[in-house]
Amino acid sequence: MANKIYKKYRKGAWKSARERLHGFWAIFEKEDTVLICINADPDALACALAIKRLLRYRVKQVLIAHPNEIRRLNNVAMVERLKIPLERLGNVKVQEFSKKVIVDSQPTHLPVFEKIDFDAIIDHHPIVNGGYSASFVDIRPEYGSCSTMLVEYLRAANMKPSVAMATALFYAIKVDTQDFSQRALLADGISFRYLFNIANRNLVKKFELADMRRSELKYFNIALQNLKYSKARLYTHVGRVRSPDILVNIADFLNHVDKIDWVFVSGIHGERLVVIFRCDGYRKSAGKLAERIFGALGSAGGHKESARAEVPLKKLSLGDKEFTTNTLKRLATRHMK
Ligand SMILES: [Mn+2]
């Protein structure tokens, strides 16, 4: 029986979400131990939770594994606050699992995935070179998020997501569609609306906000101490930083100040000077200015309202002079009226 269904569905010609769901279920047996492989980002994490839910009571065991270290603080916040059970793929004996599923990714995306013989692939990325031999393949590249696809599976199965799962799926759709400013289908909107009433949106806000370490607050002190104001422009050099991301946080913070046209924040990371640019993007282009100032020395560019430059320190020919906020100001204004 199971075999018959499996054959019927393996071609991928499903008439409805229900048929697709049954096609997916048909490849599993009660004794199966299932490994779900993800490249851990919010969408993949949410999808893995949803698949785990779909397979509850249908298989013996489900484990979610990821090869990448989760570094992004927003994603760490999501995993910790939702208590998402995860294993590092390197610590898992892949061969001991009777079924392997990959979600929000494809076997060709990572060398570690290429070595695994997957039974099911569910994804929304463009098909790289097709022809996967998995029993069940559901790839819909037009979807804004893979979580939208999984919401369709859950609804077809009449499984209402828990608050935690709904929160994960809701956040995933927000992230992958960049709050619906990126490619998205009506289907993404429908899933989003469905989750809206179930998800904890305060928690979602917390995931979105959590992008700084407590140990990095000291850089704000330095930035404010070194802050220089002139002609509706703010300049500050923060000195050596552990991660250049904090310079972005500081620039975004200073960009909240009223009547400021430009914000310039610099810092040193490794052997490089990193400069973050902010402006209103109206009749100005941060990207172009960054290029004019630093284009010849290193990498520089961005958008109208935000830009970034990274320059090897030795290219700045500072001699034994230290880089300061005044140096930053001089460099910036050299190319401004
Ligand atoms: Mn995705």
Residues whose N, C-alpha, C, O or C-beta is under 5 A from the ligand:
A	BS01	MN	D43 D104 S145 C146 D176
